[in-house]
Amino acid sequence: MQITNTHKTSKSGKAALLVALFATSFFTFAQSNSPEQIEMKGSEGTTVMGSVQSTFDNPWAMVFLPDGHSLVTEKAGKLWLLDENQQKRFEVSNVPSVTARGQGGLGDVIIHPGFASNNTIYISYIERDEKDDAFSGAVIERATLTISESGAKLSDRELIWRQSPKVTGNGHYSHRMAFSPDGYLFITSGERQKFTPAQNMAMNLGKVLRLSDDGSVPEDNPFYGQGSVTEQIWTLGHRNPLGIDFDEKGNLWVHEMGPRHGDELNLIERGRNYGYPTVSQGEHYSGVKIPNHEDIPIFKSPELAWVPAISPAGFIIYKGDKFSDWKGNGFIGGLSSKALVRVAFDKDDKGNWKVGEAERYEWDKRVREVEQDSKGNIFVLEDKEGARLIKLVSVK
């Protein structure tokens, strides 16, 4: 029997189907050869131990399903479904076709807040212009993840958002996504290494955007009614925002790669301008100094900045209980810094945020993605070919 829509089955039926699916011999499984252990040395003397679950080539994003299974994207265009131990996997079919170049390819993947009943996921990727593929931009599709006895695939695919306009080059797409506690879809959109689009209100480049779950624009957006692209904008003045998450109070936090140094962690507030390229806590790669936020205080300053750079990638704010001392902390993947960076959030007596780096865990690997499952486990995905998926297992 073939089940075409898993949301029509009971939760117990779905679990049984997944067990049968992963036990079937005609799927190509990839499993770690041994329970390799990774030791991560903390800058404050802490040692974190991790266990390798699987390996990937140029992974970019990861999301957990409510039943403990997960999805992982690879930049070249593959989407993998993993079992609840994050070891056995098989490829999901009918994924958007991509041509990976530079920083762009298959990107982020998240699930709808109502995934348990609607099986809806969102996936971002790079779309090239039909007339001149030197031009490209990020797009987002929503789709149904269908799991059956004959495999897993995406169906009912629908494109709901595009970066506008497409431009040349293959960098600073960003295209990370997160759902707010009240069910809105937030998207980070990079300025595509073109600088000025971050301040151009006729473009959705260099912005944080807010949409409804179907891609329509909420009428309470700050620039609603000012044009189909402009009304998507929630905040502006961003460079290459590659991490996004909400804390338990519903505050939105986004980190972004700065120019030469000056990476930022920002508290995102409705309608605010974060200043790039007019201000930044760094300098251009040409060596030209950029004024700091303090020099032109009309722009919203970051709550935390790194000089020298850490090159931040994936990001979570930890909401679990397994590592109770870390609850409410942020975890950022460091690319050039080759580290997992932990950030602590606090407020002073006047309600002002006090945000600082608490510790940095290193094992000489670039970190692309950080995710948390429903049991409070933390997983880290390394960058590049042969990247390992590591589950944090102990802290001492």
Stockholm file with secondary structure:
# STOCKHOLM 1.0

chainA/1-396         MQITNTHKTSKSGKAALLVALFATSFFTFAQSNSPEQIEMKGSEGTTVMGSVQSTFDNPWAMVFLPDGHSLVTEKAGKLWLLDENQQKRFEVSNVPSVTARGQGGLGDVIIHPGFASNNTIYISYIERDEKDDAFSGAVIERATLTISESGAKLSDRELIWRQSPKVTGNGHYSHRMAFSPDGYLFITSGERQKFTPAQNMAMNLGKVLRLSDDGSVPEDNPFYGQGSVTEQIWTLGHRNPLGIDFDEKGNLWVHEMGPRHGDELNLIERGRNYGYPTVSQGEHYSGVKIPNHEDIPIFKSPELAWVPAISPAGFIIYKGDKFSDWKGNGFIGGLSSKALVRVAFDKDDKGNWKVGEAERYEWDKRVREVEQDSKGNIFVLEDKEGARLIKLVSVK
#=GR chainA/1-396 SS CCCSCGGGSCHHHHHHHHHHHHHCTTSCCCCCSSCCEEEEEETTSCEEEEEEEEEESSEEEEEECTTSCEEEEETTSCEEEECTTSCCEEECBSCCCCCCBTTBSEEEEEECTTHHHHCEEEEEEEEECSSCTTEEEEEEEEEEEEEETTEEEEEEEEEEEECSSCEESSCCCEEEEEECTTSCEEEEECCTTCSGGGGCTTSCTTEEEEECTTSCCCTTSTTTTSCTTGGGEEEECCSEEEEEEECTTSCEEEEEECSBSCEEEEEECTTCBCCTTTCCSSBCTTSCBCCCGGGSTTSCCCSEEESSCCCEEEEEECCCSTTGGGTTCEEEEETTTTEEEEEEEEECTTSCEEEEEEEEEESSCCEEEEEECTTSCEEEEECSTTEEEEEEEEEC
#=GC SS_cons         CCCSCGGGSCHHHHHHHHHHHHHCTTSCCCCCSSCCEEEEEETTSCEEEEEEEEEESSEEEEEECTTSCEEEEETTSCEEEECTTSCCEEECBSCCCCCCBTTBSEEEEEECTTHHHHCEEEEEEEEECSSCTTEEEEEEEEEEEEEETTEEEEEEEEEEEECSSCEESSCCCEEEEEECTTSCEEEEECCTTCSGGGGCTTSCTTEEEEECTTSCCCTTSTTTTSCTTGGGEEEECCSEEEEEEECTTSCEEEEEECSBSCEEEEEECTTCBCCTTTCCSSBCTTSCBCCCGGGSTTSCCCSEEESSCCCEEEEEECCCSTTGGGTTCEEEEETTTTEEEEEEEEECTTSCEEEEEEEEEESSCCEEEEEECTTSCEEEEECSTTEEEEEEEEEC
//
